[in-house]
Amino acid sequence: MWRCAMVDRAQQFKPGDFSHGQVHEFLVAYGKQGGNPDLLQAAIEDQKLMTRLVNFWEQGGYEATIDQKNARAIMGKNFLGVEEAIQHFKLQPSEQAISRLKEIPFSESVLRECKNTHILIADLGLSIIGVKSRVDRNLFYSKEDAWYTNQAFAQKEGEVTWRLIRKDIVPSSTSKTWQQQQALITAVEETPEARAMVYTNILYYLVHGSRLFSSVYARCSDLGSGGCRVCVGGFGSEGLSVGGSDGNYLGGLGLAAARK
């Protein structure tokens, strides 16, 4: 009965989503792994359980740690975990990467302090080019031959770690030079790489459907080959921009920041 029920359940999806052969292959593999038919039937009959099971599959079988679950409870919408990266960037993190992200490196008091102003994100180290290759190109202002394609900063991968990225530019940081902007950040802050800003902006949009830095640009720590400071922002309907800025005062150009 459970096999028939599974086929019936699969038929509720759009036509062509699954073939009977695919369902059969799944059931055979499930049985070989010692799967309990009663548990599978329970999932079929319990919508909430089925939803949890499907979410688990979509997240690549990843199960969040207690530390991560507590951080998600504090940060709410401003938490982007390993699960979101797996689902939206189609990643399969290594055991080493998962181990590095097991614990949150920020205290509960810091998370509570930053829960409305920052995004706590599991950064799996994708380069700007790596992010661009895994999502719809329309999410970027430069769809194909971008000026930065062969730039070292755009090809560089980052450290796998948790980051607390400010959701907006540093307050009062527009119309200032790079040196003046650096004087605004505190001892517990730093200016992140453009790679981390692109990763965060794109993943936040994919998860929530809303754009950060839509009307401003944020200077990052990278320098392009010509010596200009890289900036990220202007994330409007035409896509996220990655540009370069000199030392001039610009009204719409502020500073990106993250907690150390």
Residue, then its C-alpha position, 0 to 999 in steps of 0.5 A: m500500500w505504501r508504494c501505491a500511496m507514494v506514486d499517488r502522492a507524486q502524481q499531485f505534482k505538475p505533469g512530468d515532474f516525476s515518472h513512475g520509474q523515478v518513483h520506483e527507483f527511489l523506493v528501491a533505494y529507500g528499501k536498500q538503506g533499511g527504510n521503514p515503510d511505515l515512516l514513509q507512509a507517515a510522511i505522506e499522510d502528514q503535510k508538516l512532516m512531508t514539508r520538513l522532509v522536502n526541505f531537508w532534501e532541498q538543503g542537501g541533507y544538511e542539518a543545522t547545529i544547535d549553535q546555528k539554530n540559536a543564531r537563526a532564532i536571534m537574527g530572524k530574517n537576517f540569518l542566511g545559513v548553510e541551508e540557504a547557500i546549498q539551496h540557492f547556489k546549488l552547492q555541496p559543501s565539503e566536510q571540512a567546510i561544514s566543520r568550519l561553520k559548525e560554531i558561530p564565532f560571535s557571542e549572543s550579545v553581539l548577535r542581539e546588538c546586530k540583529n537589525t543592522h547586520i546579516l549573519i551569513a554562512d560564507l562558503g567562499l564563492s568568488i564573484i565569478g563563481v556566484k555569477s556562474r550559479v545564478d541568473r545573469n540578470l541579477f548582475y548589471s553587467k550580464e556577460d563581458a563585465w570589466y571585472t571578469n579577468q580581475a584578480f579580486a573577482q576570481k579570488e575565492g574567500e575563506v569559509t566562515w560566518r560573517l556579520i555584514r552591515k545591511d547598509i553603508v556605514p552611517s554618514s559615510t557618503s561624500k567622503t574619501w576612502q581615508q575619511q570613511q575608514a575613520l568612521i569604523t570602530a575597532v570591532e569593524e572592518t571593510p569586507e571584500a567585494r566578493a563577500m558583499v556580492y555573495t551576501n547581496i545575491l543570496y539575500y535577494l534569492v532568499h527574500g526577494s528584496r534588494l539591499f544597497s538598491s540606491v547606494y554603492a559601498r566601497c570595499s577593501d579590494l583594489g582593481s588593477g588600475g588602482c581604483r577601489v572596488c564598490v558594490g551596490g546600485f542593486g536595482s531592477e537591472g541588477l547588482s553593479v560592481g564598479g570602481s571608484d577613485g578618491n573623489y567625494l561622491g554623494g551616493l558612495g558610502l562604505a561597506a562594513a562587517r564585524k570582525 
